[in-house]
Amino acid sequence: MYLDLTDVLRAPGNASEKPLRIEPDTLEGLELAEPVNGTVRATNARQNLVVSGRGRTTVVLPCSRCLQPYQQPVEFELEASAPLSFFRQLTHGIVPEDEEEEPDDELAALFDANSLDVLELVRQAIELQLPPKPLCSPDCPGLPEAAKYMSAPGDDRLRAL
């Protein structure tokens, strides 16, 4: 899914806002339980193209203790920015003297000559909101097999440590 930036890039102050609806099987690397819903907005802010927006969905994650899948609701903010010179470089090959020759890899992953890869932007935003150690519940007991090791008597030789 791409957002056409042609009209936005033409003049400072131009903006485009689109509703966002991404089906669960569309985002690579993420298992979604429901579609992504939200909005995305691109604005020409004279020197930069600024992308903002917000959305929400539910992601299926494995619990880090019991390894059972559970559903984690996620609300996220979309944020991206690119200098307008980046787009001139892509479309016309014009490189300003004060900038480096090679385009930024992060920008190249999101922006084409005059479009925004909305799926990649949403995927990155969701990944940033996911918990580092997902838990199905705060009091998750963990793997059933691990309980027998927790109730085992301690080794007296290790008590001093």
N, CA and C of each residue as an Amber inpcrd file, in Angstrom:
protein
   483
   0.8550000  -1.1730000   0.0000000   0.0000000   0.0000000   0.0000000
   0.9000000   1.2340000   0.0000000   0.6900000   2.0760000  -0.9800000
   1.5020000   3.2720000  -1.1220000   0.6280000   4.5100000  -1.0870000
   1.1670000   5.5950000  -0.5220000   0.4910000   6.8860000  -0.4940000
   1.1890000   7.7690000  -1.5090000   0.4390000   8.2760000  -2.5030000
   0.9940000   9.1310000  -3.5450000   1.2920000  10.5090000  -2.9540000
   2.5390000  10.9560000  -3.0860000   2.9800000  12.2220000  -2.5190000
   3.1520000  13.3120000  -3.5740000   2.7730000  13.0520000  -4.8030000
   3.0140000  13.9960000  -5.8930000   2.4410000  15.3740000  -5.5970000
   1.1720000  15.4570000  -5.2090000   0.5430000  16.7550000  -4.9360000
   1.1400000  17.4170000  -3.7000000   1.4940000  16.6360000  -2.7090000
   2.0570000  17.1790000  -1.4700000   3.4300000  17.8010000  -1.7320000
   4.2210000  17.1880000  -2.5880000   5.5780000  17.6660000  -2.8520000
   5.6130000  18.9140000  -3.7260000   4.5220000  19.2670000  -4.3650000
   4.5180000  20.3940000  -5.3110000   4.7250000  21.7450000  -4.6620000
   4.1410000  21.9940000  -3.4860000   4.2420000  23.3230000  -2.8740000
   4.2020000  23.2250000  -1.3540000   4.9090000  24.1400000  -0.6770000
   4.8690000  24.1610000   0.7870000   3.4330000  24.3560000   1.2950000
   3.1050000  23.6450000   2.3530000   1.7850000  23.7370000   2.9460000
   0.8010000  22.7000000   2.4300000   1.1010000  22.0850000   1.3080000
   0.2080000  21.0450000   0.7920000   0.2010000  19.8490000   1.7380000
  -0.9650000  19.2270000   1.8670000  -1.0920000  18.0730000   2.7630000
  -2.0810000  17.0780000   2.1700000  -1.9460000  15.8450000   2.5910000
  -2.8550000  14.7810000   2.1700000  -3.0930000  13.8720000   3.3650000
  -4.3640000  13.6140000   3.6650000  -4.7050000  12.7190000   4.7690000
  -5.5830000  11.6020000   4.2280000  -5.2390000  10.3800000   4.5940000
  -5.9670000   9.2040000   4.1070000  -6.3300000   8.3020000   5.2780000
  -7.5160000   7.6710000   5.2100000  -7.8400000   6.6600000   6.2230000
  -6.9700000   5.4230000   5.9950000  -6.7150000   4.7220000   7.0580000
  -5.8290000   3.5650000   7.0170000  -6.6090000   2.3270000   7.4180000
  -6.6100000   1.3200000   6.5520000  -7.2000000   0.0180000   6.8820000
  -6.3460000  -1.0360000   6.1990000  -5.6680000  -1.8170000   7.0200000
  -4.7650000  -2.8500000   6.5200000  -5.2620000  -4.1940000   7.0490000
  -5.4850000  -5.1180000   6.1570000  -5.9940000  -6.4360000   6.5310000
  -4.9230000  -7.2360000   7.2860000  -5.3230000  -8.1620000   8.1560000
  -4.3880000  -8.8840000   9.0220000  -3.2720000  -9.6470000   8.3190000
  -3.5110000 -10.1940000   7.1580000  -2.4810000 -11.0100000   6.5060000
  -1.5440000 -10.1980000   5.6120000  -1.5900000  -8.8700000   5.6820000
  -0.8250000  -8.0130000   4.7880000   0.5710000  -7.6780000   5.3110000
   0.7290000  -7.4870000   6.6030000   2.0260000  -7.0750000   7.1650000
   2.9300000  -8.2830000   7.3760000   4.1050000  -8.2430000   6.7630000
   5.0610000  -9.3400000   6.9030000   5.7070000  -9.3070000   8.2880000
   5.8780000 -10.4780000   8.8770000   6.5620000 -10.5870000  10.1600000
   5.6900000 -10.3420000  11.3720000   4.4340000  -9.9750000  11.1720000
   3.5150000  -9.7360000  12.2820000   2.2460000 -10.5520000  12.0700000
   1.7790000 -11.1910000  13.1340000   0.5120000 -11.9020000  13.0730000
  -0.5420000 -11.0250000  13.7340000  -1.4570000 -10.5280000  12.9430000
  -2.4900000  -9.6300000  13.4500000  -3.7900000 -10.3870000  13.6510000
  -4.4980000 -10.0710000  14.7480000  -5.7860000 -10.6990000  15.0320000
  -6.9330000  -9.8990000  14.4300000  -6.6910000  -8.6320000  14.1170000
  -7.7230000  -7.7800000  13.5250000  -7.0540000  -6.7630000  12.6050000
  -7.8070000  -6.1340000  11.7190000  -7.2030000  -5.1660000  10.7930000
  -6.6360000  -3.9480000  11.5260000  -5.6840000  -3.3020000  10.8800000
  -5.1300000  -2.0470000  11.3720000  -6.0680000  -0.9380000  10.9020000
  -6.5120000  -0.0940000  11.8230000  -7.3630000   1.0430000  11.4950000
  -6.7160000   2.3180000  12.0060000  -6.8060000   3.3900000  11.2270000
  -6.2480000   4.6630000  11.6420000  -6.2180000   5.6540000  10.4940000
  -5.3180000   6.6290000  10.5930000  -5.1440000   7.6310000   9.5520000
  -3.6560000   7.8950000   9.3550000  -3.3070000   8.3480000   8.1560000
  -1.9460000   8.7630000   7.8520000  -2.0350000  10.1080000   7.1310000
  -1.1280000  11.0290000   7.5020000  -1.1390000  12.3900000   6.9400000
   0.2670000  12.7610000   6.5090000   0.4010000  13.2740000   5.3020000
   1.6780000  13.7550000   4.7810000   1.5580000  15.2570000   4.5450000
   2.5490000  16.0290000   5.0330000   2.5290000  17.4840000   4.9320000
   3.8620000  17.9880000   4.4040000   3.8000000  18.9290000   3.4600000
   4.9940000  19.5920000   2.9600000   5.2670000  20.7770000   3.8870000
   6.3390000  20.6810000   4.6710000   6.6860000  21.7170000   5.6440000
   7.9020000  22.5200000   5.1790000   7.8830000  22.9760000   3.9520000
   8.9310000  23.7660000   3.2980000  10.2290000  22.9960000   3.0690000
  10.9620000  22.6540000   4.0950000  12.2390000  21.9600000   3.9690000
  12.1040000  20.4440000   4.0420000  11.0390000  19.9820000   4.6690000
  10.8560000  18.5510000   4.9190000   9.4500000  18.0980000   4.5630000
   9.3470000  16.8310000   4.2820000   8.0510000  16.1750000   4.1700000
   7.8320000  15.4800000   5.5080000   6.7390000  15.7870000   6.1790000
   6.4570000  15.2320000   7.4970000   5.2510000  14.3100000   7.3950000
   5.4210000  13.0840000   7.8650000   4.3440000  12.1010000   7.8620000
   3.9570000  11.8380000   9.3140000   2.6650000  11.8890000   9.5820000
   2.1760000  11.6120000  10.9330000   0.8880000  10.8070000  10.8220000
   0.4430000  10.3240000  11.9410000  -0.8000000   9.5680000  11.9690000
  -0.8720000   8.7050000  13.2030000  -1.9200000   7.9460000  13.2750000
  -2.1010000   7.0340000  14.3980000  -2.9600000   5.8750000  13.9630000
  -2.8800000   4.8170000  14.7350000  -3.6630000   3.6380000  14.4080000
  -3.7270000   2.6800000  15.5800000  -4.5080000   1.6260000  15.3880000
  -4.6140000   0.5960000  16.4190000  -4.9260000  -0.7420000  15.7780000
  -4.5210000  -1.7910000  16.4740000  -4.7660000  -3.1570000  16.0280000
  -4.5530000  -4.0950000  17.2020000  -4.6570000  -5.3800000  16.9660000
  -4.3520000  -6.3990000  17.9680000  -3.3760000  -7.3830000  17.3350000
  -2.2630000  -7.6230000  18.0290000  -1.2010000  -8.4910000  17.5360000
  -1.2050000  -9.7880000  18.3390000  -0.9840000 -10.9070000  17.6780000
  -0.8740000 -12.2010000  18.3510000   0.6050000 -12.4290000  18.6520000
   0.9230000 -12.6130000  19.9490000   2.3070000 -12.8020000  20.3970000
   2.4110000 -14.0670000  21.2470000   3.5810000 -14.6870000  21.2810000
   3.7850000 -15.7930000  22.2190000   4.1890000 -15.2270000  23.5890000
   3.5940000 -15.7430000  24.6420000   3.9650000 -15.3260000  25.9980000
   5.4100000 -15.7590000  26.2600000   6.2070000 -14.8860000  26.8610000
   7.6150000 -15.2210000  27.0930000   7.8030000 -16.2140000  28.2490000
   6.7510000 -16.4920000  29.0240000   6.8600000 -17.4830000  30.0990000
   6.2760000 -18.8370000  29.7100000   5.0350000 -18.8360000  29.2430000
   4.3620000 -20.1170000  28.9600000   4.3680000 -20.4780000  27.4740000
   4.8060000 -19.5670000  26.6370000   4.9250000 -19.7520000  25.1890000
   3.5950000 -19.9360000  24.4700000   2.4790000 -19.7090000  25.1590000
   1.1610000 -19.8000000  24.5370000   0.8470000 -18.4790000  23.8220000
   0.2120000 -18.5360000  22.6530000  -0.1390000 -17.2850000  21.9610000
  -1.2460000 -16.5550000  22.7110000  -1.1680000 -15.2440000  22.6860000
  -2.2120000 -14.4040000  23.2680000  -2.3330000 -13.1440000  22.4220000
  -3.4160000 -12.3990000  22.6050000  -3.6630000 -11.1970000  21.8150000
  -3.3050000  -9.9550000  22.6140000  -2.4660000  -9.0980000  22.0070000
  -1.9920000  -7.8660000  22.6430000  -2.5340000  -6.6660000  21.8540000
  -3.4240000  -5.8540000  22.4480000  -3.8760000  -4.6430000  21.7540000
  -2.7190000  -3.6510000  21.6420000  -2.6270000  -2.9720000  20.4980000
  -1.5360000  -2.0320000  20.2610000  -2.1020000  -0.7490000  19.6580000
  -1.7590000   0.3780000  20.2670000  -2.0370000   1.6920000  19.6900000
  -0.6880000   2.2990000  19.3540000  -0.5840000   2.9150000  18.1780000
   0.7100000   3.4230000  17.7340000   0.5620000   4.7660000  17.0350000
   1.6770000   5.4950000  17.0180000   1.7910000   6.7750000  16.3300000
   2.6800000   6.5700000  15.1170000   2.3100000   7.1660000  14.0070000
   3.1370000   7.1280000  12.8090000   3.9510000   8.4230000  12.7500000
   5.2500000   8.2750000  12.5660000   6.1310000   9.4320000  12.4800000
   7.2260000   9.1560000  11.4750000   7.3950000  10.0560000  10.5250000
   8.4880000   9.9600000   9.5670000   8.7290000  11.3580000   9.0110000
   9.9560000  11.6010000   8.6210000  10.3140000  12.8890000   8.0630000
  11.4300000  12.6870000   7.0570000  11.3680000  13.4320000   5.9750000
  12.4150000  13.3500000   4.9520000  12.6310000  14.7370000   4.3650000
  13.8820000  15.1190000   4.1540000  14.1320000  16.4150000   3.5100000
  13.6410000  16.3900000   2.0650000  13.1340000  17.5090000   1.5990000
  12.6400000  17.5730000   0.2200000  13.7630000  17.3350000  -0.7780000
  14.9910000  17.6170000  -0.3860000  16.1310000  17.3660000  -1.2810000
  16.2710000  15.8650000  -1.5690000  15.8330000  15.0120000  -0.6540000
  15.8620000  13.5650000  -0.8680000  14.9970000  13.1960000  -2.0760000
  13.8220000  13.8230000  -2.1900000  12.9190000  13.5280000  -3.3010000
  13.4510000  14.0960000  -4.6150000  14.0830000  15.2860000  -4.5590000
  14.7000000  15.8510000  -5.7640000  15.8140000  14.9420000  -6.2560000
  16.5610000  14.3990000  -5.3200000  17.6520000  13.4940000  -5.6740000
  17.1080000  12.2400000  -6.3550000  16.0040000  11.7040000  -5.8540000
  15.4240000  10.4980000  -6.4410000  14.8150000  10.7410000  -7.8170000
  14.1240000  11.8620000  -7.9700000  13.4250000  12.1030000  -9.2360000
  14.3130000  12.7070000 -10.3160000  15.2060000  13.6220000  -9.9300000
  16.0030000  14.3320000 -10.9260000  17.4910000  14.0420000 -10.8420000
  17.9280000  13.3500000  -9.8190000  19.3570000  13.0900000  -9.6470000
  20.1230000  14.3050000  -9.1570000  19.4230000  15.3200000  -8.6240000
  20.0630000  16.5440000  -8.1350000  20.4860000  16.3380000  -6.6970000
  21.7740000  16.4810000  -6.4320000  22.3070000  16.3300000  -5.0770000
  22.8490000  17.6750000  -4.6290000  22.3060000  18.2610000  -3.5390000
  22.8510000  19.5170000  -3.0310000  24.3010000  19.3370000  -2.5880000
  25.0760000  20.4070000  -2.6690000  26.5010000  20.3370000  -2.3400000
  26.7570000  19.9760000  -0.8880000  25.8620000  20.3820000   0.0130000
  26.0840000  20.1470000   1.4400000  25.5970000  18.7890000   1.9120000
  25.0950000  17.9470000   1.0090000  24.6000000  16.6330000   1.4200000
  25.4420000  15.5280000   0.8300000  25.4060000  14.3830000   1.4620000
  26.1800000  13.2320000   1.0090000  25.5810000  12.6510000  -0.2710000
  26.3730000  11.8800000  -0.9790000  25.9690000  11.3100000  -2.2610000
  24.9340000  10.2030000  -2.1240000  25.0810000   9.3230000  -1.1510000
  24.1990000   8.1700000  -1.0310000  22.9850000   8.5030000  -0.1750000
  21.7930000   8.0690000  -0.5920000  20.5900000   8.3270000   0.1880000
  20.5870000   7.5170000   1.4860000  19.9010000   8.0270000   2.4660000
  19.7590000   7.3770000   3.7640000  18.9440000   6.0940000   3.5990000
  19.4470000   4.9730000   4.1390000  18.7580000   3.6830000   4.0100000
  17.3910000   3.6890000   4.6730000  17.2690000   4.3900000   5.8090000
  15.9800000   4.4480000   6.5050000  14.9400000   5.1670000   5.6530000
  15.3590000   6.2400000   4.9950000  14.4330000   6.9640000   4.1230000
  14.1020000   6.1400000   2.8850000  15.1060000   5.4790000   2.3390000
  14.8930000   4.6730000   1.1350000  13.9320000   3.5160000   1.4020000
  13.8690000   3.0160000   2.6410000  12.9440000   1.9310000   2.9810000
  11.4930000   2.4130000   2.9900000  11.2790000   3.7030000   3.2630000
   9.9230000   4.2340000   3.3720000   9.4570000   4.9950000   2.1360000
  10.3710000   5.7460000   1.5110000   9.9800000   6.6470000   0.4420000
  10.5570000   6.2130000  -0.8990000   9.7420000   6.4040000  -1.9300000
  10.1830000   6.2300000  -3.3050000  10.2410000   7.6430000  -3.8910000
  10.3780000   7.7810000  -5.1800000  10.4930000   9.0950000  -5.8090000
   9.3390000  10.0200000  -5.4210000   8.1280000   9.5120000  -5.3980000
   6.9950000  10.3410000  -4.9900000   5.8900000   9.5160000  -4.3280000
   6.2900000   8.5440000  -3.5160000   5.3060000   7.7470000  -2.7790000
   5.8950000   7.2810000  -1.4480000   4.9980000   6.9470000  -0.5420000
   5.3480000   6.4760000   0.7960000   4.8650000   5.0460000   0.9380000
   5.7370000   4.1540000   1.3980000   5.3620000   2.7680000   1.6670000
   4.6930000   2.7220000   3.0380000   3.3730000   2.8060000   3.0340000
   2.5930000   2.8670000   4.2740000   2.7230000   1.5700000   5.0620000
   2.7690000   0.4380000   4.3910000   2.8660000  -0.8510000   5.0860000
   4.1510000  -0.9290000   5.9100000   5.2640000  -0.4830000   5.3570000
   6.5350000  -0.5230000   6.0850000   6.5140000   0.4450000   7.2660000
   5.9530000   1.6220000   7.0750000   5.8540000   2.5990000   8.1640000
   5.0000000   2.0570000   9.3070000   3.8770000   1.4320000   8.9790000
   2.9860000   0.8550000  10.0040000   3.6750000  -0.3190000  10.6890000
   4.3350000  -1.1710000   9.9320000   5.0360000  -2.3190000  10.5270000
   6.0800000  -1.8490000  11.5300000   6.8660000  -0.8450000  11.1630000
   7.8880000  -0.3260000  12.0680000   7.2620000   0.2730000  13.3240000
   6.1680000   1.0200000  13.1680000   5.5090000   1.6430000  14.3200000
   4.9510000   0.5900000  15.2730000   4.3630000  -0.4740000  14.7370000
   3.8190000  -1.5400000  15.5890000   4.9530000  -2.2570000  16.3090000
   6.0260000  -2.5780000  15.5970000   7.1810000  -3.2660000  16.2100000
   7.7380000  -2.4640000  17.3830000   7.7580000  -1.1440000  17.2520000
   8.2810000  -0.3020000  18.3310000   7.3720000  -0.2960000  19.5590000
   6.0940000  -0.5820000  19.3810000   5.1450000  -0.5700000  20.5020000
   5.0020000  -1.9230000  21.1950000   5.5320000  -2.9790000  20.6070000
   5.3930000  -4.2970000  21.2170000   6.2620000  -4.4120000  22.4630000
   5.7740000  -5.0960000  23.4920000   6.5680000  -5.2510000  24.7080000
   7.7900000  -6.1420000  24.4510000   8.9270000  -5.8350000  25.0940000
  10.1280000  -6.6540000  24.8870000   9.9800000  -8.0760000  25.4360000
   9.2540000  -8.2340000  26.5260000   8.9740000  -9.5570000  27.1040000
   7.4630000  -9.6770000  27.2570000   6.7790000 -10.0970000  26.2130000
   5.3170000 -10.1710000  26.2810000   4.8450000 -11.2370000  27.2640000
   3.8420000 -10.8800000  28.0670000   3.2490000 -11.8070000  29.0290000
   1.7450000 -11.8700000  28.8100000   1.1990000 -13.0800000  28.8020000
  -0.2430000 -13.2410000  28.6170000  -1.0010000 -12.6790000  29.8220000
  -0.4000000 -12.7360000  31.0110000  -0.9470000 -12.1120000  32.2200000
   0.2210000 -11.8730000  33.1800000   0.1010000 -10.8810000  34.0570000
   1.2120000 -10.5870000  34.9720000   1.5710000 -11.7540000  35.8950000
   0.6110000 -12.6000000  36.1950000   0.8610000 -13.7310000  37.0920000
   0.9620000 -15.0590000  36.3440000   1.4140000 -15.0260000  35.0970000
   1.5640000 -16.2440000  34.3000000   2.5420000 -17.1860000  34.9990000
   2.1510000 -18.4520000  35.2450000   3.0250000 -19.3800000  35.9680000
   4.1830000 -19.9200000  35.1310000   4.1290000 -19.7580000  33.8350000
   5.1960000 -20.2750000  32.9840000   4.8680000 -21.6590000  32.4680000
   5.8810000 -22.3440000  31.9690000   5.6890000 -23.6840000  31.4260000
   5.3120000 -24.6630000  32.5320000   4.3650000 -25.5510000  32.2830000
   3.9660000 -26.5200000  33.3010000   5.1360000 -27.4150000  33.7290000
   6.0240000 -27.7460000  32.7930000   7.1640000 -28.6080000  33.1270000
   8.1450000 -27.9240000  34.0720000   8.1620000 -26.5710000  34.0860000
   9.1070000 -25.8340000  34.9150000   8.7150000 -25.8750000  36.3960000
   7.4640000 -26.1770000  36.7160000   7.0070000 -26.1890000  38.1040000
   7.7510000 -27.2190000  38.9330000   8.0950000 -28.3570000  38.3680000
   8.7930000 -29.3770000  39.1400000  10.2090000 -28.9310000  39.5260000
  10.8090000 -28.0570000  38.7270000  12.1420000 -27.5600000  39.0610000
  12.0820000 -26.4570000  40.1100000  10.9800000 -25.7410000  40.1550000
  10.8210000 -24.6760000  41.1410000  10.5850000 -25.2540000  42.5420000
   9.9510000 -26.4110000  42.6220000   9.6540000 -26.9990000  43.9270000
  10.7590000 -27.9420000  44.4030000  11.7930000 -28.1360000  43.6250000
  12.8970000 -29.0290000  44.0150000  13.6860000 -28.3890000  45.1550000
  14.1800000 -29.2280000  46.0860000  14.9600000 -28.6780000  47.1930000
  16.2740000 -28.0920000  46.6710000  16.7470000 -27.0410000  47.3390000
  17.9870000 -26.3870000  46.9340000  19.2040000 -27.2100000  47.3030000
  20.2900000 -26.9750000  46.6390000  21.5490000 -27.6530000  46.8890000
  22.2840000 -26.8740000  47.9800000  22.5850000 -27.5320000  49.1210000
  23.2470000 -26.8660000  50.2490000  24.6210000 -26.3280000  49.8780000
  25.2870000 -26.9250000  48.9180000  26.6180000 -26.4680000  48.5360000
  26.5790000 -25.0650000  47.8860000  25.4220000 -24.6840000  47.3530000
  25.3100000 -23.3850000  46.6820000  24.7410000 -22.2960000  47.5940000
  24.4110000 -22.6310000  48.8030000  23.8000000 -21.6810000  49.7310000
  24.7040000 -20.4860000  50.0070000  26.0110000 -20.6770000  50.0700000
  26.9370000 -19.5840000  50.3540000  26.9920000 -18.5690000  49.2390000
  26.6640000 -18.9660000  48.0540000  26.7070000 -18.0370000  46.9160000
  25.5350000 -17.1040000  46.9680000
